[in-house]
Amino acid sequence: MQPGQIIFEGKIKNGLPIVLRYPEANDLKDLLNYINTLSKERTYISFQGQQLTVDEEKKYLDNVLNKMNKNEDIHILAYSQKALIGIANITLRERVETHVGDFGISVAKQFRNQGIGKLLTEKILEEAGKNLFNLKIVTLVVYANNNIAIEMYKNFGFKKYGVLPKGIVHRDKFIDQILMYQNLTF
Ligand SMILES: CC(C)(COP(=O)(O)OP(=O)(O)OC[C@H]1O[C@@H](n2cnc3c(N)ncnc32)[C@H](O)[C@@H]1OP(=O)(O)O)[C@@H](O)C(=O)NCCC(=O)NCCS
C-alpha cells in the first residue's frame, strides 16, 4: 500500500467525480478540517464538538501511515473536486486480537445519501481482504438509533452480536451501543 495511491475513480449519483485513495502526509490539513467539522455536527461518531489540534491530528496521521506500512491498517479517503468528503478505515487490534479489525466510516453531511457510504464500505472490505493479511473478523460499533448505518451494515453482511445498553451518551441522552461483526474467511 503506497501513501496517496488511487484505488478507485468514478462518479457518484449526482454525477460528481469521486476519487478513492490511501492517505499521505500532505493530507494533514484536510483531515483536521474534516474531523473537526464532523465533530461540530455531533453526529453518530465519538467526537461530539471537541476540536482536535494540528499536533493531535498529526500524531493520528503518522500512526495511520506507520500502521499502513506494516499492513495493520487501511484508511481510504474519498475526494471530490479536491474536497475530502468521506473516510473509511479498518484497523487491526493488537496482541491476541490481531485477526480482528475495527471498521469505521463517515461521509461529509452534504454528500450523504448518494452512494458514497456504500462505495467506501465495498472498497474498504475489498482492500482489507487483500492487504491486511491477518484479518479474519471485521467488527464495528454503532449507535442503536443510527438506522441508516445499521441498514447499510446489514446489507453488507454484518450481524449483531451484542448490545451495551445505554453505552453512549449522545446529546444528553443515553443510547444503546450495538456491536456487529462479519467473518471474512471462516
Ligand atoms: C452512515 C453513512 C456513512 C452512510 O453513508 P451514505 O453515503 O449516506 O450512504 P449511501 O448513500 O451509500 O447509502 C447506503 C445505505 O444506507 C441506507 N440509507 C442511506 N440514506 C438513507 C436514508 N435517508 N434513509 C434510510 N436509509 C438510508 C440505505 O440502506 C442505503 O443503501 P441503498 O441505497 O441500497 O438503499 C453516513 O450517513 C454518515 O456518515 N453518517 C454520519 C456518521 C456515521 O453515522 N457514521 C457511522 C458510524 S457507525
The ligand as a Gaussian input file, in Angstrom:
#p B3LYP/6-31G(d) Opt

LIG

0 1
 C      -23.673000       6.092000       7.682000
 C      -23.102000       6.844000       6.473000
 C      -21.604000       6.591000       6.399000
 C      -23.772000       6.295000       5.192000
 O      -23.184000       6.910000       4.084000
 P      -24.053000       7.478000       2.859000
 O      -23.109000       7.908000       1.800000
 O      -25.027000       8.467000       3.357000
 O      -24.837000       6.144000       2.443000
 P      -25.247000       5.671000       0.979000
 O      -25.856000       6.804000       0.221000
 O      -24.128000       4.935000       0.357000
 O      -26.397000       4.648000       1.354000
 C      -26.060000       3.408000       1.954000
 C      -27.271000       2.737000       2.532000
 O      -27.647000       3.446000       3.699000
 C      -29.052000       3.430000       3.794000
 N      -29.515000       4.818000       3.653000
 C      -28.833000       5.891000       3.154000
 N      -29.568000       7.018000       3.248000
 C      -30.721000       6.650000       3.816000
 C      -31.883000       7.361000       4.220000
 N      -32.006000       8.686000       4.023000
 N      -32.868000       6.660000       4.851000
 C      -32.754000       5.331000       5.057000
 N      -31.674000       4.607000       4.693000
 C      -30.685000       5.244000       4.090000
 C      -29.561000       2.562000       2.681000
 O      -29.575000       1.229000       3.141000
 C      -28.505000       2.746000       1.636000
 O      -28.443000       1.671000       0.753000
 P      -29.400000       1.658000      -0.566000
 O      -29.050000       2.894000      -1.332000
 O      -29.014000       0.403000      -1.252000
 O      -30.806000       1.671000      -0.052000
 C      -23.399000       8.377000       6.547000
 O      -24.781000       8.549000       6.741000
 C      -22.666000       9.098000       7.664000
 O      -21.514000       9.475000       7.517000
 N      -23.340000       9.349000       8.780000
 C      -22.747000      10.096000       9.895000
 C      -21.602000       9.356000      10.542000
 C      -21.984000       7.936000      10.871000
 O      -23.108000       7.644000      11.256000
 N      -21.027000       7.036000      10.720000
 C      -21.228000       5.645000      11.055000
 C      -20.850000       5.453000      12.473000
 S      -21.077000       3.771000      12.991000

